[in-house]
Amino acid sequence: MTAAPLSIPGFVVPPDHGPPRWSPQDRAWQVTRFADVQALLREPAVRVNEVQDRIDRIAKGSGSDLSSLSTLVGGILLFRNPPFHTRGRQFIQRALIELRPALSEQALRPLIRGVLLDAAAAGKVEAMAAICNNLPFTVVGSSLGVSQATLDAMRRSGSNIADACLPGLLPRDLSRIELEAREVLASLSDDVARAAANRGANRAAGIARLLDLNAAEFGFSQDEVTALVFFILLAGAETTTAFLGTSLYLLLAQPGLCRDLRADPGRIPAALEECLRIATPLRWLSPRRVPAGTRIGGIEFSDSEPLVGLIEIAHHDPAAYPDPGRFDINRRGPPHLAFALGGRSCLGAGLSRLQGRLLIETVLQDTEAELADSRPQWQEHTTMRRLVELNLHMKPQRKSTV
């Protein structure tokens, strides 16, 4: 299996690797070299901007009601500091253990196959909506036992609520997102209330088990638990949706590689790791502050200077990955940073990888799939690398009877 040059229409990563530089537009230091971004991720004492506090200040200053948005954003651990971040992370780690049976390969394989073959029955499918966005919400939602109404609301509005964390939004922008947040919070609160009725039952599952866990060990308020469940749904779906779509495109754009992977499925994980490197779902980190005196890239920083790690650019740093624009399943080099590192690494990385592997295995083994459009349309988004559409010709594979 040899390295393959791959041209990705509409995808350009600037070869802009150097010491950290100040960006007046972002009001932050941009960190672009792989080793420097890695060092920033490994720094254990970073601080982030608490977006919930910013939303509350805007609400007070503008006289707007942003309470639902504030509640949900309060559960997004990417924008929380200790002690809430530490306790929230511990809660989610334990929650994933409680949910493990519903998130196992044995449980997910038939679920993924069902979603895929339902989509393939149409012959032509827009895979971002029918597969890549549908699948992660179905996987995490079924493990939690949330209602269809909550899943539908999350599919419509989850990414918009997450966008409330972007800097520079005006009060009118947040007021618009608040309307979506109210719908999500109301539906999710109903799910939590129903689950509370099953607390302590021998067969309690999903959210009910998490409520038992919280009562026994954590003591979060009901709003905080609801916000953390929102974060589990959001984090379990948004980056995975992007990862699944980009991986389908990158692999199907290389029919020879697909033939090799069909013959040797054991190489699929390596192919997916290269997909994560070459087109990482999370393009850059939220601004972080490091302890005073910390040196990164030869520059010493104070504790008031925000740093932004540009992961996508770092993944194309030739000092870490020679010929970085080449898709190479046999690539050697440091592990990519798509799921971050250290105390703020992605807790759902294993689940995301599992869904990716099972999806590609099923596509290659059970369907005949090819790109219907060789020019993908990338979403215009500052933080996410995600396809708007992915049109495929797909049908169930005819099995030989010989």
C-alpha positions in Angstrom: 0.0 0.0 0.0 1.8 3.1 -1.2 1.6 6.7 -0.5 -0.9 8.6 -2.7 -0.7 12.3 -3.7 -4.2 13.8 -3.1 -5.5 17.1 -4.4 -8.4 18.3 -2.3 -10.5 20.9 -4.1 -11.2 24.0 -2.0 -8.8 22.9 0.7 -5.8 25.0 1.2 -3.6 25.1 4.3 -1.1 28.0 4.3 2.6 26.9 4.7 2.9 29.4 7.5 5.0 27.8 10.2 7.2 29.9 12.4 7.5 31.2 16.0 4.3 32.4 17.7 3.1 35.7 16.3 0.6 38.3 17.5 -2.6 38.6 15.6 -4.3 42.0 16.0 -7.5 40.6 14.5 -7.8 37.7 17.0 -6.1 39.7 19.8 -4.1 36.6 20.5 -0.8 34.9 19.8 -1.1 32.4 16.9 0.9 29.2 17.4 1.5 27.3 14.2 4.4 24.9 14.5 3.6 21.4 15.4 6.1 21.2 18.3 4.8 24.5 19.7 1.1 23.5 19.5 2.0 20.2 21.2 3.7 22.1 24.0 0.7 24.4 24.4 -1.6 21.3 24.6 0.7 19.7 27.2 0.8 22.7 29.5 -1.2 21.5 32.5 -2.1 24.8 34.0 -3.8 26.6 31.1 -6.8 28.9 31.6 -9.6 29.6 29.1 -12.1 32.3 28.7 -15.3 31.3 30.5 -17.9 31.9 27.8 -20.8 31.5 30.2 -19.6 34.6 32.1 -19.3 36.6 28.9 -22.9 35.6 27.9 -24.2 36.6 31.3 -22.4 40.0 31.1 -23.9 40.6 27.6 -27.4 39.6 28.9 -27.1 42.0 31.8 -25.8 44.9 29.7 -28.3 44.5 26.9 -31.3 43.6 29.0 -31.7 40.3 27.1 -32.8 37.0 28.4 -30.0 34.5 27.5 -30.6 32.2 30.4 -31.1 29.0 28.4 -28.0 29.7 26.3 -26.0 30.4 29.4 -27.1 27.1 31.0 -26.2 25.0 28.1 -22.9 26.7 27.3 -22.0 26.3 31.0 -21.7 22.5 30.3 -19.2 22.9 27.4 -16.0 22.0 29.2 -13.8 23.5 26.5 -14.8 26.9 27.9 -14.6 26.1 31.6 -11.8 26.3 34.1 -11.2 24.3 37.3 -12.8 23.5 39.6 -15.9 23.0 37.4 -13.8 21.7 34.5 -12.0 19.1 36.7 -15.2 17.8 38.3 -17.1 17.9 35.0 -14.4 15.9 33.2 -14.4 13.3 36.0 -18.2 13.1 35.7 -18.0 12.5 32.0 -15.2 9.9 32.3 -17.4 8.0 34.8 -20.5 8.5 32.6 -18.8 6.9 29.6 -18.0 3.9 31.8 -21.6 3.6 32.8 -22.7 3.9 29.2 -20.0 1.5 27.9 -22.3 -1.5 27.1 -24.4 0.7 24.8 -21.3 2.1 23.1 -19.4 -1.2 22.5 -18.5 -2.5 19.1 -21.1 -5.3 19.5 -23.8 -2.7 20.1 -22.7 -0.2 17.4 -22.0 -2.5 14.5 -25.7 -3.4 13.7 -26.8 0.1 14.4 -24.2 1.6 12.0 -25.0 -1.0 9.4 -28.7 -0.3 9.6 -28.2 3.5 9.2 -25.9 2.9 6.2 -28.0 0.4 4.4 -31.1 2.5 4.9 -29.3 5.4 3.2 -27.9 3.1 0.5 -31.3 1.9 -0.5 -32.0 5.2 -2.3 -29.1 4.7 -4.7 -27.9 8.3 -4.4 -27.4 9.8 -1.0 -26.4 13.1 0.5 -24.2 11.5 3.1 -23.6 14.4 5.5 -27.3 14.5 6.4 -28.3 10.9 6.0 -25.2 9.3 7.5 -22.5 11.5 9.0 -24.8 13.8 11.0 -27.4 11.2 11.7 -25.1 8.5 13.0 -23.2 10.2 15.9 -26.4 11.6 17.4 -28.1 8.2 17.1 -25.2 6.5 18.8 -24.8 8.9 21.7 -28.6 9.6 21.9 -29.5 5.9 22.1 -26.9 5.3 24.9 -28.4 8.2 26.9 -32.0 7.3 26.1 -32.9 10.8 25.1 -36.1 11.5 23.1 -36.4 11.8 19.4 -37.5 15.4 20.0 -34.2 16.1 21.7 -32.2 14.5 18.9 -34.0 16.4 16.3 -33.5 19.7 18.2 -29.8 18.9 18.6 -29.3 18.1 14.9 -30.9 21.4 14.0 -29.3 23.6 16.6 -26.4 22.0 18.4 -23.7 23.5 16.2 -25.4 26.9 16.4 -25.4 26.8 20.2 -21.7 25.9 20.1 -21.1 28.9 17.8 -22.3 31.2 20.7 -18.8 30.5 22.1 -17.1 32.3 19.2 -15.8 35.8 20.0 -17.3 38.9 18.5 -21.0 37.9 18.5 -23.4 40.8 19.0 -26.3 40.7 21.5 -28.8 40.2 18.6 -26.8 37.2 17.4 -27.0 35.7 20.9 -30.7 36.5 21.2 -31.3 34.5 18.0 -29.3 31.5 19.3 -31.1 31.8 22.6 -34.4 30.8 20.8 -32.8 27.6 19.7 -31.2 27.0 23.1 -34.6 27.2 24.7 -36.0 24.5 22.5 -33.0 22.2 23.2 -33.0 22.9 26.9 -36.7 22.4 27.3 -36.6 19.0 25.5 -33.5 17.8 27.3 -34.9 18.9 30.7 -38.0 16.8 30.0 -35.7 13.8 29.3 -33.8 14.4 32.6 -37.1 14.7 34.5 -38.3 11.4 33.1 -35.0 9.7 33.8 -35.2 11.0 37.4 -38.3 8.8 37.9 -36.1 5.7 37.2 -33.3 6.6 39.5 -32.1 3.7 41.6 -34.0 1.1 39.6 -32.2 -2.2 38.9 -32.6 -1.7 35.2 -32.0 2.0 35.2 -30.1 3.1 32.0 -28.8 6.1 30.2 -29.5 9.4 31.9 -31.0 7.7 34.9 -27.7 6.0 35.7 -25.9 9.3 35.3 -28.3 10.8 37.8 -27.5 8.0 40.3 -23.8 8.6 39.7 -24.2 12.3 40.3 -26.1 11.8 43.5 -23.6 9.3 44.8 -20.4 11.1 43.9 -20.6 14.6 42.4 -23.5 16.7 43.6 -24.1 18.8 40.5 -27.3 20.8 40.3 -30.0 19.6 38.0 -29.2 22.4 35.6 -25.5 21.5 35.6 -26.3 17.8 35.0 -28.5 18.8 32.1 -25.8 21.0 30.7 -23.2 18.2 31.0 -25.6 15.8 29.2 -25.9 18.5 26.5 -22.1 18.6 26.2 -21.9 14.8 25.9 -24.4 14.9 23.0 -22.7 17.9 21.4 -19.1 16.7 21.8 -20.1 13.1 20.8 -21.6 14.3 17.5 -20.1 17.6 16.2 -16.5 16.6 15.6 -17.4 13.0 14.8 -19.8 14.2 12.1 -17.0 16.3 10.5 -14.5 13.3 10.9 -16.9 10.8 9.3 -17.7 13.1 6.3 -14.2 14.1 5.6 -13.0 10.4 5.9 -15.6 9.2 3.5 -14.6 11.8 1.0 -10.8 11.4 1.3 -11.0 7.6 1.0 -13.6 7.4 -1.8 -11.6 9.9 -3.7 -8.9 7.2 -3.9 -10.5 4.1 -5.5 -7.2 2.2 -5.4 -6.8 2.7 -1.7 -10.4 1.6 -1.1 -9.6 -1.6 -3.0 -6.6 -2.2 -0.8 -8.6 -1.5 2.4 -11.4 -3.8 1.3 -8.8 -6.6 0.9 -7.1 -5.7 4.2 -9.5 -4.1 6.7 -6.8 -4.1 9.3 -5.3 -1.1 7.7 -8.5 1.0 8.0 -7.4 2.5 11.4 -4.2 3.8 9.9 -6.1 5.3 7.0 -8.4 7.1 9.4 -5.5 8.5 11.4 -4.2 10.0 8.2 -7.6 11.5 7.5 -7.6 13.1 11.0 -4.1 14.5 10.4 -4.6 15.9 6.9 -8.1 17.5 7.5 -8.6 17.6 11.2 -12.2 18.4 12.4 -11.1 21.0 14.9 -9.0 23.5 13.1 -7.9 25.6 16.0 -8.0 25.7 19.8 -10.0 28.2 21.8 -7.7 30.9 23.3 -5.7 29.7 26.3 -3.6 31.5 28.9 -0.5 29.9 30.3 1.3 30.5 33.6 3.5 33.6 33.7 7.0 32.8 32.5 6.0 29.8 30.3 8.1 29.6 27.1 6.7 28.3 23.9 8.5 28.6 20.6 11.3 30.6 22.1 8.9 33.3 23.5 8.1 33.9 27.2 4.5 34.7 27.9 2.7 36.5 30.7 -0.5 35.0 32.2 -2.7 37.6 30.5 -1.7 36.8 26.9 -4.1 34.5 25.0 -2.6 31.9 22.7 -4.4 30.1 19.9 -3.1 26.8 18.7 -3.7 26.3 14.9 -4.0 22.5 14.8 -4.8 22.3 11.1 -1.7 24.3 10.2 0.4 22.4 12.7 -0.6 19.1 11.0 0.9 20.4 7.8 4.2 21.4 9.4 7.0 19.7 7.3 9.2 19.6 10.3 6.9 17.0 11.8 5.4 15.5 8.6 7.6 15.5 5.5 5.6 16.2 2.4 2.6 17.0 4.6 0.1 17.5 1.7 0.5 13.9 0.7 -2.1 11.3 1.9 0.2 8.5 3.2 -1.3 5.5 5.0 2.2 4.4 5.9 3.2 7.8 7.3 5.7 8.0 10.1 5.8 10.9 12.5 4.4 12.0 15.8 0.7 11.2 16.7 -1.6 13.9 15.4 -3.3 16.4 17.7 -6.9 16.1 16.4 -8.1 15.0 19.8 -5.8 17.3 21.8 -3.5 16.1 24.6 -3.3 16.1 28.4 -5.9 17.3 30.8 -8.1 18.8 28.1 -7.9 15.9 25.6 -11.1 14.6 24.0 -12.7 12.0 26.3 -14.7 10.6 23.3 -11.7 10.0 21.0 -12.1 6.2 21.3 -15.8 6.3 20.5 -15.2 8.6 17.5 -12.5 6.3 16.1 -14.7 3.3 16.7 -17.6 4.8 14.7 -15.2 5.8 11.9 -13.7 2.3 11.6 -17.1 0.6 11.7 -18.5 3.0 9.1 -15.7 2.6 6.6 -15.6 -1.2 7.1 -19.4 -1.3 6.4 -19.1 1.0 3.4 -16.4 -1.1 1.9 -17.8 -4.5 2.7 -21.5 -4.0 2.3 -22.0 -1.3 -0.3 -20.8 -0.1 -3.7 -20.1 3.6 -3.1 -18.4 6.3 -5.2 -18.4 10.0 -5.2 -21.1 11.7 -7.1 -19.3 15.0 -7.0 -15.5 15.2 -7.0 -15.5 18.9 -5.8 -16.6 19.0 -2.2 -18.1 22.1 -0.6 -16.5 23.0 2.6 -18.4 24.8 5.3 -17.1 28.3 5.9 -16.3 28.1 9.6 -13.5 29.4 11.6 -13.0 26.5 13.9 -14.4 23.4 12.1 -13.3 21.6 9.0 -16.5 20.1 7.8 -18.3 19.4 4.5 -21.6 21.0 3.7 -22.7 18.2 1.4 -21.2 14.9 0.3 -23.2 13.4 -2.6 -22.6 9.7 -3.2 -23.8 7.0 -5.5 -24.3 4.1 -3.1 -26.2 0.8 -3.2 -26.0 -2.4 -1.2 -23.3 -4.7 -2.5 -24.3 -7.8 -4.4 -22.9 -10.8 -2.6 -21.6 -13.6 -4.7 -23.5 -16.9 -4.4 -20.6 -19.0 -5.7 
